[in-house]
Amino acid sequence: MPGSAKTMTVATVGGLVLVTAYTVTLGSNGWLWFSWVVLSLLTVGVVVARS
């Protein structure tokens, strides 16, 4: 996996951890989850494009 794809994967997993922690602590926020889904789709796109 190239450097940029690895970086995006780490950012996506870190984002999931942060959004989940936010949801558990303060309650659900639809915009945060939407942003995480967009980041996930971008990450999948980069991984597929680099493979």
C-alpha positions as CSV (number, residue, x, y, z in Angstrom):
1,M,0.0,0.0,0.0
2,P,1.5,3.3,-1.0
3,G,2.2,6.1,1.5
4,S,-0.8,8.3,0.6
5,A,-3.3,5.3,0.8
6,K,-1.8,4.2,4.2
7,T,-2.1,7.8,5.5
8,M,-5.7,8.0,4.5
9,T,-6.5,4.6,6.0
10,V,-4.9,5.7,9.3
11,A,-6.9,9.0,9.2
12,T,-10.1,7.1,8.4
13,V,-9.7,4.7,11.3
14,G,-8.7,7.6,13.6
15,G,-11.8,9.5,12.5
16,L,-14.0,6.5,13.3
17,V,-12.5,6.4,16.8
18,L,-13.1,10.1,17.3
19,V,-16.6,10.1,15.9
20,T,-17.5,7.1,18.0
21,A,-16.1,8.7,21.2
22,Y,-18.0,11.9,20.5
23,T,-21.2,9.9,20.0
24,V,-20.8,8.0,23.2
25,T,-19.9,11.1,25.2
26,L,-22.2,13.8,23.8
27,G,-24.7,12.0,21.6
28,S,-25.0,11.4,17.9
29,N,-24.2,14.1,15.4
30,G,-25.3,13.3,11.8
31,W,-22.8,15.7,10.2
32,L,-19.9,13.9,11.9
33,W,-21.1,10.5,10.7
34,F,-21.7,11.9,7.2
35,S,-18.2,13.4,7.1
36,W,-16.7,10.1,8.2
37,V,-18.6,8.2,5.5
38,V,-17.3,10.6,2.8
39,L,-13.8,10.2,4.2
40,S,-14.2,6.4,4.0
41,L,-15.4,6.5,0.4
42,L,-12.5,8.7,-0.5
43,T,-10.1,6.3,1.2
44,V,-11.6,3.3,-0.7
45,G,-11.2,5.2,-3.9
46,V,-7.6,6.0,-3.3
47,V,-6.8,2.4,-2.3
48,V,-8.5,1.0,-5.4
49,A,-6.8,3.6,-7.6
50,R,-3.4,2.8,-6.2
51,S,-3.9,-1.0,-6.5
